[in-house]
Amino acid sequence: MHRSLDMELIFPIRDEPSAQLMSLKAECLHSAGLISKSEERAVLGKAAKALTAAHCKQFISRSDHTPVA
C-alpha cells in the first residue's frame, strides 16, 4: 500500500541539475519498488519540462546575448 506522496517535497525540481538528479532518483526508487510507474512518469515529465526550459534559455542567451535570469 502506497501512501500519498508530497511530490514537491520529495522531488524538488528547480533547475537543470536538480531535474537531472530527480530523474535519476525517480528511476532508482521505481526500480526498488518504492514508487509506482505513474509517480515515476510524473517526475520524469516535470523534469523534462524543466530541462527543455533550461535548454531554451541557454539557446536564447547564446543567440541574442541578452542576460538570462
SVG drawing of the C-alpha trace seen along z (x, -y; Angstrom):
<svg xmlns="http://www.w3.org/2000/svg" viewBox="-2 -42 28 45">
<polyline fill="none" stroke="black" stroke-width="0.4" points="0.0,0.0 1.5,-3.3 1.0,-6.4 0.2,-9.7 3.5,-11.4 4.2,-15.1 6.0,-15.1 7.2,-18.7 8.9,-17.8 10.4,-14.5 11.4,-15.6 12.3,-19.3 13.0,-20.4 14.2,-24.0 16.8,-24.0 18.7,-21.8 20.9,-20.0 18.1,-19.2 15.9,-18.0 18.7,-15.5 19.2,-14.4 15.5,-13.9 15.1,-11.9 17.8,-9.5 16.2,-9.4 12.8,-8.6 14.2,-5.8 16.1,-4.3 13.1,-4.5 10.8,-2.9 13.4,-0.1 13.5,0.5 9.6,0.7 9.2,-2.3 7.2,-4.5 4.8,-3.5 5.3,-3.8 2.8,-6.7 4.7,-8.5 8.0,-7.9 6.4,-9.2 5.1,-12.3 8.6,-13.2 10.2,-12.4 7.6,-14.6 8.2,-17.5 12.0,-17.1 11.7,-17.0 9.8,-20.4 12.5,-21.9 15.3,-20.6 13.5,-21.9 13.1,-25.3 16.8,-25.4 17.9,-24.5 15.7,-27.1 17.1,-29.8 20.7,-28.7 19.9,-28.9 18.2,-32.3 21.1,-33.7 23.6,-32.5 21.6,-33.9 20.8,-37.4 23.4,-38.0 20.6,-39.1 21.3,-38.1 19.1,-35.3 17.9,-35.4"/>
</svg>
